[in-house]
Amino acid sequence: KMLGTKTLFMAFCALSEAKGMDIKMFEYMTAQEAAEKWNVSLRWVQRLCKENRIDGAMNINRVWLIPKVAKKPVDKRRKVTNYEE
């Protein structure tokens, strides 16, 4: 059963409050939006979220929410250490 936007937002607010986070402090993007912003695949962003490599990422009803201020994690397969985007 799909939850409506209002229900999803209410769940997000409750979770944020339970974690002691002020939801006004962050603006969030979806994993799809992060993938487009960072020029990587959606699957890679989902994997980064699942591995807790993106600070502040939350999974709400199978939807990853990522702070818009989050930085793209370094690809561990590369040896470059000053990687920024």
FENHUBEL-V20120 format. One line per field, one symbol per residue. psi: psi as a letter, one per 20 degrees, with the letter a starting at -180 (. if undefined). Layout:
BEGIN
psi: ???
END
This chain:
BEGIN
psi: ppqrggggghgggggghhjkqohihqpqqrhghggggilrqghgggggghjkiopipqooljppppphiqqpqpoiiqipiloq.
END
